[in-house]
Amino acid sequence: MKVFKFGGASLRNAQAVRNMSTIVRDYANGPLLVVVSAMDKTTNALERVVYNFLRGGNYQSEITTIFEYHQNLVNELFENPQEILHILEGLASQLTEKLRTTSDEDKLYDQVVCFGEILSSVIVHHYLAAVGIKNMWKDARQLICTDSTFREGKINWALTESSILSLRQELETHAIITQGFIGGDESGNTTTLGREGSDFSAAIFASCLLADSVTIWKDVPGVMNADPKRLPAAIVFEELPYKEAAEMTYYGASVIHPKTIKPLALKGIPLLVKSFTNPSLPGTKIHDCKVEHLPPMIVFKDNQCLISCKVTDFTFVNEDQLSAIFYALSELNVKLNVMQNSAISFSFCIDFRENKVMALIEKLQERFEVYYNTNLTLVTIKNYDEQSFETYRKKPGVILEQSSRSTLQVLVKE
């Protein structure tokens, strides 16, 4: 039994969808579950819908653009597109209704942004059927059960496993098409699993079904030691231990979602990262192995914010003050990417989400002088050597540096 995950780039246009169907056809005879992301940049566009709606901007034109993109794709893929176009019209109405009836910002985000995956999976399901690949569409919101932490839903593994195991019989006769990134809470609300969370969804399905493997189909030939768009000389790993891959994702490597590795490693399920443009390439196998002398892994994490909390009474930073900072971070569900302290201040780097950052700063100002910088890039060099260590710590614009035995991190103002 295999689980495939296709990201937005591998579904961005009609030719990409046809290519995806060719890959699926080669494996459709055995039990196969396919997880799809939103197509191309649809999630970004839906985020703009939420942003504009909440701020009184022109959100309707963004919705029109999103649905025209999908309608054009349907018209190109299908000889008789009327049925699918009718389904898309219904989804557009549902999206508009969610905007009218949801008030909380994070909850609204999940109810709206999920439509990217719904649209994508509906089109893929109908296209595979049209080219003769037997498949069933399943709603991940009824299979992946979470709490009501919107934008970062926490998995109820017992309920999720029970729901997903119900798919076993259908998998014997049909491929199953479902969505990544989304789940549902006990009240029937949509939740999301964290940005780019479709990889995690694939791992959840594989873990519950005890799959033989998970394959993530990407627009790169495998896991590389750096983003080839930034560093063209990046190399592909043939294999990686679970631990190395998990640490890469923790530091921000975008090739795999950070939560993906754990459920697979616990069940010993290999994760394959392969090229959707050239499926014959071996790709990278992440599994229980040992690899000696790994080259430096270089991870760039953009859109970072550095916050510094300075004590106001000339005392040193102590445990009580650190506790207050970490309590505020926990209360707002904000994750640290790097932290550093001096005698009278504590600095930390987080992803910049304006509403979260401003709320955090307001809370911290009750006890500290707070300073912050935005538009930063966090560069992490894992397994650094002498050359990479010197190269990155001497980059222009470094405002924070931290190193350990094997990892260097620099925060850079570009």
Order of alpha helices (4+ residues) and beta strands (2+ residues): beta-alpha-beta-alpha-alpha-alpha-alpha-alpha-beta-alpha-alpha-beta-beta-beta-alpha-beta-beta-alpha-alpha-beta-beta-beta-alpha-beta-beta-alpha-beta-alpha-beta-beta
